[in-house]
Amino acid sequence: MVYSVQQIKFEIYSYIKEFGGKFGEWYIGIATDPKATMRLAHGIDEEHDIWLYKQAVSFRACQTVQRHFTEMLGVEGELVSSGPEEADCVYLYKKSPRTRP
């Protein structure tokens, strides 16, 4: 399912509220294959870590969501300034001792 910017923001806010922690204890990114990126680049254990991803309407929509959470709220994340239109998923995970970062 493809989500709008506002829908993704709402989902992320709800997820952070549900699982707790300060915004800085979370990481947000953009990827074409978010599960593989979280697993390979960040060391996420899908069964034990807290994570989610949402497919956006476009890469630009992903950038808008990521900027909102990093610049306005202090969620950690490496801002993605350019990428393929296929990179249309926003992912989020709660940082833990096993994740990078």
A tleap script that builds the chain and sets N, CA, C and O, in Angstrom:
source leaprc.protein.ff14SB
mol = sequence {
  NMET VAL TYR SER VAL GLN GLN ILE LYS PHE
  GLU ILE TYR SER TYR ILE LYS GLU PHE GLY
  GLY LYS PHE GLY GLU TRP TYR ILE GLY ILE
  ALA THR ASP PRO LYS ALA THR MET ARG LEU
  ALA HIE GLY ILE ASP GLU GLU HIE ASP ILE
  TRP LEU TYR LYS GLN ALA VAL SER PHE ARG
  ALA CYS GLN THR VAL GLN ARG HIE PHE THR
  GLU MET LEU GLY VAL GLU GLY GLU LEU VAL
  SER SER GLY PRO GLU GLU ALA ASP CYS VAL
  TYR LEU TYR LYS LYS SER PRO ARG THR ARG
  CPRO
}
set mol.1.N position { 0.847 -1.182 0.000 }
set mol.1.CA position { 0.000 0.000 0.000 }
set mol.1.C position { 0.890 1.242 0.000 }
set mol.1.O position { 1.918 1.279 0.676 }
set mol.2.N position { 0.493 2.236 -0.748 }
set mol.2.CA position { 1.239 3.481 -0.860 }
set mol.2.C position { 0.571 4.524 0.032 }
set mol.2.O position { -0.653 4.654 0.046 }
set mol.3.N position { 1.399 5.271 0.782 }
set mol.3.CA position { 0.898 6.237 1.753 }
set mol.3.C position { 1.318 7.659 1.391 }
set mol.3.O position { 2.358 7.869 0.766 }
set mol.4.N position { 0.503 8.626 1.787 }
set mol.4.CA position { 0.833 10.042 1.604 }
set mol.4.C position { 1.801 10.485 2.697 }
set mol.4.O position { 2.027 9.765 3.670 }
set mol.5.N position { 2.363 11.665 2.526 }
set mol.5.CA position { 3.268 12.232 3.531 }
set mol.5.C position { 2.572 12.302 4.884 }
set mol.5.O position { 3.138 11.881 5.893 }
set mol.6.N position { 1.355 12.827 4.915 }
set mol.6.CA position { 0.641 12.979 6.185 }
set mol.6.C position { 0.339 11.634 6.835 }
set mol.6.O position { 0.429 11.498 8.056 }
set mol.7.N position { -0.016 10.649 6.033 }
set mol.7.CA position { -0.285 9.317 6.586 }
set mol.7.C position { 0.975 8.721 7.207 }
set mol.7.O position { 0.918 8.127 8.284 }
set mol.8.N position { 2.100 8.878 6.536 }
set mol.8.CA position { 3.350 8.326 7.061 }
set mol.8.C position { 3.760 9.048 8.333 }
set mol.8.O position { 4.194 8.411 9.293 }
set mol.9.N position { 3.629 10.360 8.355 }
set mol.9.CA position { 3.944 11.110 9.580 }
set mol.9.C position { 3.097 10.594 10.744 }
set mol.9.O position { 3.612 10.357 11.837 }
set mol.10.N position { 1.806 10.424 10.504 }
set mol.10.CA position { 0.911 9.933 11.547 }
set mol.10.C position { 1.331 8.546 12.023 }
set mol.10.O position { 1.386 8.290 13.225 }
set mol.11.N position { 1.627 7.655 11.085 }
set mol.11.CA position { 2.051 6.292 11.436 }
set mol.11.C position { 3.325 6.319 12.281 }
set mol.11.O position { 3.433 5.591 13.268 }
set mol.12.N position { 4.280 7.151 11.898 }
set mol.12.CA position { 5.545 7.221 12.636 }
set mol.12.C position { 5.323 7.804 14.025 }
set mol.12.O position { 5.830 7.267 15.009 }
set mol.13.N position { 4.573 8.893 14.116 }
set mol.13.CA position { 4.262 9.456 15.438 }
set mol.13.C position { 3.603 8.401 16.328 }
set mol.13.O position { 3.975 8.242 17.490 }
set mol.14.N position { 2.638 7.694 15.782 }
set mol.14.CA position { 1.925 6.671 16.554 }
set mol.14.C position { 2.861 5.558 17.003 }
set mol.14.O position { 2.757 5.071 18.129 }
set mol.15.N position { 3.767 5.161 16.131 }
set mol.15.CA position { 4.705 4.081 16.433 }
set mol.15.C position { 5.666 4.494 17.544 }
set mol.15.O position { 5.921 3.726 18.471 }
set mol.16.N position { 6.191 5.705 17.446 }
set mol.16.CA position { 7.106 6.197 18.481 }
set mol.16.C position { 6.360 6.318 19.811 }
set mol.16.O position { 6.905 5.973 20.860 }
set mol.17.N position { 5.136 6.797 19.774 }
set mol.17.CA position { 4.347 6.904 21.006 }
set mol.17.C position { 4.098 5.526 21.607 }
set mol.17.O position { 4.189 5.351 22.822 }
set mol.18.N position { 3.783 4.549 20.758 }
set mol.18.CA position { 3.496 3.195 21.238 }
set mol.18.C position { 4.708 2.543 21.890 }
set mol.18.O position { 4.584 1.912 22.940 }
set mol.19.N position { 5.882 2.692 21.276 }
set mol.19.CA position { 7.071 1.993 21.766 }
set mol.19.C position { 7.985 2.858 22.622 }
set mol.19.O position { 8.961 2.357 23.181 }
set mol.20.N position { 7.688 4.138 22.734 }
set mol.20.CA position { 8.383 5.010 23.664 }
set mol.20.C position { 9.770 5.447 23.250 }
set mol.20.O position { 10.280 5.101 22.185 }
set mol.21.N position { 10.350 6.218 24.137 }
set mol.21.CA position { 11.677 6.749 23.905 }
set mol.21.C position { 11.616 8.159 23.346 }
set mol.21.O position { 10.591 8.609 22.834 }
set mol.22.N position { 12.739 8.835 23.460 }
set mol.22.CA position { 12.861 10.179 22.907 }
set mol.22.C position { 13.081 10.069 21.405 }
set mol.22.O position { 13.515 9.033 20.900 }
set mol.23.N position { 12.778 11.147 20.705 }
set mol.23.CA position { 12.945 11.124 19.254 }
set mol.23.C position { 14.375 10.776 18.855 }
set mol.23.O position { 14.586 10.096 17.851 }
set mol.24.N position { 15.356 11.231 19.623 }
set mol.24.CA position { 16.756 10.956 19.316 }
set mol.24.C position { 17.149 9.494 19.464 }
set mol.24.O position { 18.249 9.110 19.067 }
set mol.25.N position { 16.275 8.678 20.025 }
set mol.25.CA position { 16.542 7.243 20.177 }
set mol.25.C position { 16.084 6.444 18.959 }
set mol.25.O position { 16.146 5.215 18.956 }
set mol.26.N position { 15.630 7.141 17.935 }
set mol.26.CA position { 15.122 6.507 16.721 }
set mol.26.C position { 15.968 6.927 15.525 }
set mol.26.O position { 16.640 7.958 15.562 }
set mol.27.N position { 15.929 6.125 14.468 }
set mol.27.CA position { 16.645 6.418 13.222 }
set mol.27.C position { 15.645 6.314 12.074 }
set mol.27.O position { 14.828 5.393 12.029 }
set mol.28.N position { 15.719 7.274 11.140 }
set mol.28.CA position { 14.834 7.271 9.977 }
set mol.28.C position { 15.662 7.341 8.702 }
set mol.28.O position { 16.643 8.082 8.625 }
set mol.29.N position { 15.263 6.571 7.714 }
set mol.29.CA position { 15.989 6.559 6.451 }
set mol.29.C position { 15.058 6.341 5.271 }
set mol.29.O position { 13.849 6.167 5.424 }
set mol.30.N position { 15.663 6.356 4.085 }
set mol.30.CA position { 14.946 6.151 2.829 }
set mol.30.C position { 15.642 5.028 2.076 }
set mol.30.O position { 16.871 4.974 2.037 }
set mol.31.N position { 14.866 4.133 1.479 }
set mol.31.CA position { 15.476 3.016 0.749 }
set mol.31.C position { 14.522 2.456 -0.301 }
set mol.31.O position { 13.307 2.641 -0.232 }
set mol.32.N position { 15.105 1.775 -1.262 }
set mol.32.CA position { 14.327 1.029 -2.247 }
set mol.32.C position { 13.835 -0.274 -1.626 }
set mol.32.O position { 12.684 -0.669 -1.811 }
set mol.33.N position { 14.721 -0.932 -0.889 }
set mol.33.CA position { 14.406 -2.194 -0.204 }
set mol.33.C position { 14.666 -1.983 1.290 }
set mol.33.O position { 15.750 -2.304 1.777 }
set mol.34.N position { 13.691 -1.451 2.015 }
set mol.34.CA position { 13.933 -1.070 3.407 }
set mol.34.C position { 14.304 -2.219 4.333 }
set mol.34.O position { 15.141 -2.043 5.219 }
set mol.35.N position { 13.703 -3.388 4.150 }
set mol.35.CA position { 14.048 -4.517 5.029 }
set mol.35.C position { 15.509 -4.906 4.857 }
set mol.35.O position { 16.210 -5.126 5.844 }
set mol.36.N position { 15.972 -4.994 3.622 }
set mol.36.CA position { 17.372 -5.343 3.373 }
set mol.36.C position { 18.295 -4.256 3.897 }
set mol.36.O position { 19.330 -4.562 4.489 }
set mol.37.N position { 17.943 -2.999 3.693 }
set mol.37.CA position { 18.771 -1.891 4.178 }
set mol.37.C position { 18.868 -1.919 5.694 }
set mol.37.O position { 19.958 -1.774 6.246 }
set mol.38.N position { 17.748 -2.101 6.369 }
set mol.38.CA position { 17.787 -2.139 7.836 }
set mol.38.C position { 18.614 -3.322 8.328 }
set mol.38.O position { 19.380 -3.195 9.283 }
set mol.39.N position { 18.460 -4.451 7.688 }
set mol.39.CA position { 19.185 -5.654 8.110 }
set mol.39.C position { 20.681 -5.540 7.805 }
set mol.39.O position { 21.510 -5.790 8.680 }
set mol.40.N position { 21.030 -5.169 6.582 }
set mol.40.CA position { 22.431 -5.186 6.155 }
set mol.40.C position { 23.208 -3.935 6.561 }
set mol.40.O position { 24.351 -4.040 7.006 }
set mol.41.N position { 22.613 -2.769 6.416 }
set mol.41.CA position { 23.332 -1.528 6.717 }
set mol.41.C position { 23.256 -1.140 8.190 }
set mol.41.O position { 24.160 -0.486 8.711 }
set mol.42.N position { 22.177 -1.545 8.863 }
set mol.42.CA position { 21.969 -1.090 10.240 }
set mol.42.C position { 21.967 -2.204 11.280 }
set mol.42.O position { 21.905 -1.924 12.477 }
set mol.43.N position { 22.031 -3.448 10.853 }
set mol.43.CA position { 22.099 -4.558 11.798 }
set mol.43.C position { 20.810 -4.868 12.524 }
set mol.43.O position { 20.840 -5.427 13.621 }
set mol.44.N position { 19.679 -4.519 11.938 }
set mol.44.CA position { 18.385 -4.779 12.572 }
set mol.44.C position { 18.104 -6.279 12.624 }
set mol.44.O position { 18.309 -7.002 11.649 }
set mol.45.N position { 17.638 -6.721 13.766 }
set mol.45.CA position { 17.134 -8.085 13.922 }
set mol.45.C position { 15.614 -7.966 13.816 }
set mol.45.O position { 14.969 -7.435 14.720 }
set mol.46.N position { 15.048 -8.452 12.729 }
set mol.46.CA position { 13.619 -8.265 12.465 }
set mol.46.C position { 12.719 -8.829 13.555 }
set mol.46.O position { 11.602 -8.347 13.742 }
set mol.47.N position { 13.184 -9.836 14.271 }
set mol.47.CA position { 12.357 -10.451 15.303 }
set mol.47.C position { 12.481 -9.771 16.662 }
set mol.47.O position { 11.570 -9.877 17.483 }
set mol.48.N position { 13.589 -9.076 16.917 }
set mol.48.CA position { 13.817 -8.523 18.247 }
set mol.48.C position { 13.832 -6.998 18.305 }
set mol.48.O position { 13.546 -6.421 19.354 }
set mol.49.N position { 14.157 -6.346 17.212 }
set mol.49.CA position { 14.202 -4.884 17.210 }
set mol.49.C position { 12.835 -4.311 16.849 }
set mol.49.O position { 11.961 -5.013 16.340 }
set mol.50.N position { 12.675 -3.028 17.125 }
set mol.50.CA position { 11.429 -2.323 16.848 }
set mol.50.C position { 11.647 -1.508 15.580 }
set mol.50.O position { 12.519 -0.640 15.538 }
set mol.51.N position { 10.866 -1.782 14.561 }
set mol.51.CA position { 11.071 -1.127 13.272 }
set mol.51.C position { 9.764 -1.088 12.487 }
set mol.51.O position { 8.814 -1.807 12.794 }
set mol.52.N position { 9.739 -0.236 11.472 }
set mol.52.CA position { 8.634 -0.219 10.524 }
set mol.52.C position { 9.100 0.453 9.248 }
set mol.52.O position { 10.106 1.162 9.233 }
set mol.53.N position { 8.362 0.224 8.186 }
set mol.53.CA position { 8.591 0.984 6.962 }
set mol.53.C position { 7.259 1.215 6.275 }
set mol.53.O position { 6.310 0.451 6.449 }
set mol.54.N position { 7.206 2.277 5.497 }
set mol.54.CA position { 6.006 2.624 4.736 }
set mol.54.C position { 6.430 3.060 3.343 }
set mol.54.O position { 7.405 3.794 3.180 }
set mol.55.N position { 5.693 2.606 2.346 }
set mol.55.CA position { 5.957 3.029 0.976 }
set mol.55.C position { 5.228 4.342 0.731 }
set mol.55.O position { 4.027 4.455 0.977 }
set mol.56.N position { 5.965 5.328 0.245 }
set mol.56.CA position { 5.402 6.652 -0.021 }
set mol.56.C position { 5.012 6.777 -1.494 }
set mol.56.O position { 5.300 5.896 -2.303 }
set mol.57.N position { 4.364 7.871 -1.819 }
set mol.57.CA position { 3.941 8.099 -3.196 }
set mol.57.C position { 5.120 8.413 -4.117 }
set mol.57.O position { 5.015 8.255 -5.333 }
set mol.58.N position { 6.247 8.861 -3.541 }
set mol.58.CA position { 7.409 9.207 -4.362 }
set mol.58.C position { 8.650 9.351 -3.485 }
set mol.58.O position { 8.561 9.387 -2.258 }
set mol.59.N position { 9.795 9.433 -4.132 }
set mol.59.CA position { 11.046 9.697 -3.425 }
set mol.59.C position { 10.976 11.055 -2.736 }
set mol.59.O position { 11.416 11.205 -1.596 }
set mol.60.N position { 10.424 12.035 -3.432 }
set mol.60.CA position { 10.306 13.386 -2.863 }
set mol.60.C position { 9.452 13.380 -1.587 }
set mol.60.O position { 9.754 14.097 -0.633 }
set mol.61.N position { 8.408 12.583 -1.574 }
set mol.61.CA position { 7.573 12.464 -0.373 }
set mol.61.C position { 8.391 11.882 0.777 }
set mol.61.O position { 8.256 12.313 1.922 }
set mol.62.N position { 9.237 10.903 0.466 }
set mol.62.CA position { 10.119 10.326 1.489 }
set mol.62.C position { 11.040 11.392 2.071 }
set mol.62.O position { 11.239 11.457 3.284 }
set mol.63.N position { 11.596 12.221 1.202 }
set mol.63.CA position { 12.482 13.290 1.665 }
set mol.63.C position { 11.742 14.236 2.609 }
set mol.63.O position { 12.292 14.656 3.628 }
set mol.64.N position { 10.515 14.565 2.278 }
set mol.64.CA position { 9.720 15.467 3.115 }
set mol.64.C position { 9.513 14.866 4.501 }
set mol.64.O position { 9.674 15.554 5.509 }
set mol.65.N position { 9.161 13.602 4.552 }
set mol.65.CA position { 8.956 12.919 5.837 }
set mol.65.C position { 10.264 12.877 6.617 }
set mol.65.O position { 10.288 13.206 7.803 }
set mol.66.N position { 11.346 12.478 5.967 }
set mol.66.CA position { 12.627 12.361 6.655 }
set mol.66.C position { 13.082 13.714 7.204 }
set mol.66.O position { 13.516 13.801 8.352 }
set mol.67.N position { 12.987 14.764 6.395 }
set mol.67.CA position { 13.382 16.098 6.867 }
set mol.67.C position { 12.546 16.529 8.067 }
set mol.67.O position { 13.077 17.104 9.016 }
set mol.68.N position { 11.262 16.259 8.033 }
set mol.68.CA position { 10.391 16.636 9.148 }
set mol.68.C position { 10.888 16.012 10.453 }
set mol.68.O position { 11.024 16.702 11.464 }
set mol.69.N position { 11.155 14.721 10.427 }
set mol.69.CA position { 11.538 14.041 11.664 }
set mol.69.C position { 12.970 14.344 12.091 }
set mol.69.O position { 13.247 14.396 13.289 }
set mol.70.N position { 13.877 14.544 11.157 }
set mol.70.CA position { 15.261 14.833 11.546 }
set mol.70.C position { 15.436 16.292 11.950 }
set mol.70.O position { 16.008 16.578 13.002 }
set mol.71.N position { 14.952 17.208 11.131 }
set mol.71.CA position { 15.191 18.631 11.369 }
set mol.71.C position { 14.267 19.231 12.418 }
set mol.71.O position { 14.680 20.122 13.161 }
set mol.72.N position { 13.040 18.767 12.493 }
set mol.72.CA position { 12.078 19.354 13.427 }
set mol.72.C position { 12.064 18.655 14.786 }
set mol.72.O position { 11.809 19.289 15.810 }
set mol.73.N position { 12.340 17.344 14.796 }
set mol.73.CA position { 12.135 16.581 16.023 }
set mol.73.C position { 13.385 15.901 16.567 }
set mol.73.O position { 13.365 15.387 17.685 }
set mol.74.N position { 14.469 15.887 15.799 }
set mol.74.CA position { 15.710 15.317 16.301 }
set mol.74.C position { 15.866 13.823 16.141 }
set mol.74.O position { 16.725 13.221 16.785 }
set mol.75.N position { 15.046 13.205 15.288 }
set mol.75.CA position { 15.252 11.792 14.977 }
set mol.75.C position { 16.550 11.703 14.183 }
set mol.75.O position { 16.801 12.531 13.307 }
set mol.76.N position { 17.369 10.712 14.481 }
set mol.76.CA position { 18.635 10.571 13.768 }
set mol.76.C position { 18.381 10.027 12.369 }
set mol.76.O position { 17.458 9.242 12.153 }
set mol.77.N position { 19.206 10.450 11.430 }
set mol.77.CA position { 19.094 9.949 10.063 }
set mol.77.C position { 20.008 10.728 9.149 }
set mol.77.O position { 20.211 11.929 9.329 }
set mol.78.N position { 20.552 10.045 8.174 }
set mol.78.CA position { 21.394 10.695 7.180 }
set mol.78.C position { 20.482 11.193 6.069 }
set mol.78.O position { 19.863 10.399 5.360 }
set mol.79.N position { 20.402 12.519 5.921 }
set mol.79.CA position { 19.505 13.077 4.918 }
set mol.79.C position { 19.912 12.635 3.525 }
set mol.79.O position { 21.085 12.695 3.154 }
set mol.80.N position { 18.940 12.197 2.771 }
set mol.80.CA position { 19.166 11.722 1.409 }
set mol.80.C position { 18.738 12.843 0.465 }
set mol.80.O position { 17.550 13.144 0.348 }
set mol.81.N position { 19.714 13.461 -0.209 }
set mol.81.CA position { 19.401 14.607 -1.062 }
set mol.81.C position { 19.023 14.215 -2.483 }
set mol.81.O position { 18.337 14.967 -3.175 }
set mol.82.N position { 19.468 13.044 -2.919 }
set mol.82.CA position { 19.100 12.599 -4.265 }
set mol.82.C position { 19.076 11.080 -4.290 }
set mol.82.O position { 19.719 10.412 -3.481 }
set mol.83.N position { 18.329 10.565 -5.229 }
set mol.83.CA position { 18.229 9.121 -5.353 }
set mol.83.C position { 17.234 8.754 -6.426 }
set mol.83.O position { 16.557 9.624 -6.973 }
set mol.84.N position { 17.140 7.483 -6.731 }
set mol.84.CA position { 16.201 7.052 -7.764 }
set mol.84.C position { 14.757 7.149 -7.272 }
set mol.84.O position { 14.494 7.037 -6.075 }
set mol.85.N position { 13.844 7.353 -8.183 }
set mol.85.CA position { 12.424 7.430 -7.825 }
set mol.85.C position { 11.944 6.121 -7.196 }
set mol.85.O position { 10.942 6.106 -6.481 }
set mol.86.N position { 12.662 5.018 -7.462 }
set mol.86.CA position { 12.302 3.726 -6.867 }
set mol.86.C position { 12.580 3.690 -5.366 }
set mol.86.O position { 12.051 2.834 -4.658 }
set mol.87.N position { 13.406 4.612 -4.880 }
set mol.87.CA position { 13.677 4.699 -3.437 }
set mol.87.C position { 12.483 5.414 -2.808 }
set mol.87.O position { 12.554 6.595 -2.470 }
set mol.88.N position { 11.396 4.678 -2.659 }
set mol.88.CA position { 10.140 5.292 -2.240 }
set mol.88.C position { 9.625 4.767 -0.901 }
set mol.88.O position { 8.430 4.842 -0.618 }
set mol.89.N position { 10.527 4.240 -0.082 }
set mol.89.CA position { 10.124 3.746 1.236 }
set mol.89.C position { 10.859 4.494 2.338 }
set mol.89.O position { 12.066 4.722 2.260 }
set mol.90.N position { 10.110 4.868 3.357 }
set mol.90.CA position { 10.679 5.460 4.563 }
set mol.90.C position { 10.740 4.350 5.595 }
set mol.90.O position { 9.761 3.632 5.798 }
set mol.91.N position { 11.893 4.204 6.251 }
set mol.91.CA position { 11.990 3.204 7.311 }
set mol.91.C position { 12.398 3.877 8.610 }
set mol.91.O position { 13.029 4.934 8.613 }
set mol.92.N position { 12.027 3.249 9.703 }
set mol.92.CA position { 12.272 3.781 11.037 }
set mol.92.C position { 12.588 2.619 11.954 }
set mol.92.O position { 11.952 1.568 11.878 }
set mol.93.N position { 13.569 2.806 12.820 }
set mol.93.CA position { 13.809 1.795 13.846 }
set mol.93.C position { 14.285 2.464 15.123 }
set mol.93.O position { 14.860 3.552 15.105 }
set mol.94.N position { 14.031 1.786 16.226 }
set mol.94.CA position { 14.511 2.255 17.521 }
set mol.94.C position { 15.925 1.728 17.691 }
set mol.94.O position { 16.171 0.525 17.595 }
set mol.95.N position { 16.848 2.641 17.943 }
set mol.95.CA position { 18.248 2.255 18.065 }
set mol.95.C position { 18.449 1.377 19.301 }
set mol.95.O position { 17.786 1.550 20.324 }
set mol.96.N position { 19.374 0.440 19.180 }
set mol.96.CA position { 19.704 -0.460 20.284 }
set mol.96.C position { 21.204 -0.724 20.235 }
set mol.96.O position { 21.869 -0.305 19.288 }
set mol.97.N position { 21.747 -1.409 21.235 }
set mol.97.CA position { 23.189 -1.698 21.218 }
set mol.97.C position { 23.631 -2.493 19.987 }
set mol.97.O position { 24.799 -2.422 19.604 }
set mol.98.N position { 22.734 -3.238 19.366 }
set mol.98.CA position { 23.132 -4.052 18.211 }
set mol.98.C position { 22.980 -3.322 16.875 }
set mol.98.O position { 23.479 -3.809 15.860 }
set mol.99.N position { 22.297 -2.155 16.845 }
set mol.99.CA position { 22.074 -1.470 15.573 }
set mol.99.C position { 23.190 -0.479 15.257 }
set mol.99.O position { 23.925 -0.036 16.140 }
set mol.100.N position { 23.294 -0.143 13.964 }
set mol.100.CA position { 24.279 0.829 13.478 }
set mol.100.C position { 23.538 1.915 12.729 }
set mol.100.O position { 22.889 1.559 11.745 }
set mol.101.N position { 23.550 3.119 13.048 }
set mol.101.CA position { 23.816 3.666 14.389 }
set mol.101.C position { 22.695 3.332 15.333 }
set mol.101.O position { 22.741 3.708 16.504 }
savepdb mol mol.pdb
quit
